[in-house]
């Protein structure tokens, strides 16, 4: 018989670090695998002990910013009024700019691979390919100084990473049951 496995999930995350209206996101993921060795056409191939194809896709979010980055913050400065140190008055001035559009940084990953066990599982391992694309990176963007600020957090930029990974194991020890002594 055939062994096929399908899995999926949908996760919803929320973060108070992000702007209202962008605080919640859904992150789906799923995968399939097929155990080829369990197929009828592989039953007489004795040197292959296990053989499985697999593929998956998933999304994750990142909110790696400090709290209140989407809000304008104020700093307090004290000024003397006259010559006595007790005659102070305080001024509050903005130290950061509001960003009402700041949202999730999202990574989407595709992974495909094959797992195998050969020669009574003496040789086993896997080969896989992965690709991750991250969009809406949370980064500080430099802005003109005449605004009164140096930078602002924004969802800008994207990255992509991909590669091939493999693992190969060989068990050179053979186990034989001890022979009974005469």
N, C-alpha and C positions, 0 to 999 in steps of 0.2 A: 504494500500500500504506500501511498504518497503521504509525506509529512510536510505540510505547508503551514506556516504560522504568520498571522497578521495581527499587529498591535497598533493602537492609536490612542492618543490622549489630547485633551484640550485643557490648558491651564490658563486661568485668569489671574493676573497679578495687578496690584495697585500700589502706588507709591505717593505719599504726601510730599515728596521732594520735588515733584513735577508740577507744572502749571495746571490749574483747574481746566477740565475738559480733555487733558492729555494724561491723566493720572492712571487710567486703566488700559490694559491691553490683553489680548488673547494670544497665547503661544501654543500653536498646534505642533504635534509631532506624531510620527508613525514609522513603522518598519514592517518589512516582510522578509521571511527566510524560507528556503526550500532545501530540504534534506534530500539531495540527489541520490545518495547511497541507498535510501529506502525505496527507490523506484525499481520496478520489475526489471528493467533493462540493465541494472547495475548488480543484480543479485549474484551473478557468476564472476564478477570482477573481484577476486579474492585479495589482491594486493592493495586495494583501497578499502580501508576500514570505515572512514567517515568522509563525507564531502557535502558541504553546505554552501549555498549561495545566499547572500543577504544584502539588503539595501535599506537605508533609513533616511529620514528627513526630519529636521527639528528646528524650532525657533526658540530663542531665549532673549530676554531683555536685560538691560543694564541701566541703572540709575545712579552711577558712581559719582554723585556730586554731594556736596554738603547740604544739610537742610537749609531752607530759606533762600536758595540761589535764584528762585524764580520771583522773589519779592524784592522790592526796594528796601534797603536797610539804611539806618541813620547812624551817625556818630555824633558824640557830644564833645563840644569844645567850650572851655571856660575862658572868659575874658574879664579882666579887671576893670572896674569902673571907679576911677579915682585912684588914690594912692594906698588905700587900705586893702589888705588881702581878703578881708571879709566881704568886701563889696564886689562880688562876682555876679556876672550874669552868664547864662548858658545859651549856646547856639547849637542847633541841630542841623546837620547838613547830610544830604544823601551820599552814601559810599558805594552803592551799587545800583544798577539800572534794572528795571522790571523787564522780564521776558515772559510774556503770557503765552508763548508758543512752545516753550521747552517741553519735549516729550521723551519717550523711550528711545534708547539706542538699541537696535535690533540686529541680532545675528541669525543667519539662516545657514544651516549645515546639511550637506548631502554626503552620505557615506555609503560606499559599496564595497563588498569584499567576498572572499571565498575562504572558508576554513577547511582544513583537510587533516586526515590521519592515514598514513601509508605503512605498509609492511608490518602488520600487527601493531600499529601505532608507534613503531620505533621512530618514525619520522613524522612529525606533525607541525602544524603552524597555521599561519594565515597571511593573506596579502589583501590590502585594502587601499582604496582611494578615498580621499576626503577633500571637500571644498567648502569653505566658510566665507560668506559675504556678510559684512557688517555695514549697515547704513545708518544714517542720522547720528553719527558719532557725537558724543557730548564733549565739546571742546570750547575753550575760551577763544573768542575772536577779538583781535585788536580793533579798536574803533578810534576815530579822530579825537585828539585830546581837547578840541574846542567844545566837546560835549560835556566836559567836566569829569569824564571817566576814562579809564585806560582800556577796559575790555568788558565783554559780556558773554555769558554762557549761551551757546547756541547748538542746535543739531546741524552740524555741518560735516561734510566729508564722508568717505566710505573706504573700507579696506577689503581685500580679498586674499585669502590664504588657501593653498591647496598642496597636496602632496600624496605620496605613496608610502605606505608603511608596511613592513613585513616582519614576520617572526618565524624562525625556523628552529625547531628543537629536534635533537637526535638523542635517543636513549641507547647508548652503546652496551649497556649491561643486559645480559640475557639471564632470565631467571629460569632455572630448571629445578624441579623438585628433587630433594635429596634421595639417592637410591638407598633402599633398606640394606642394612649391614647383615652379613651372614653370621 
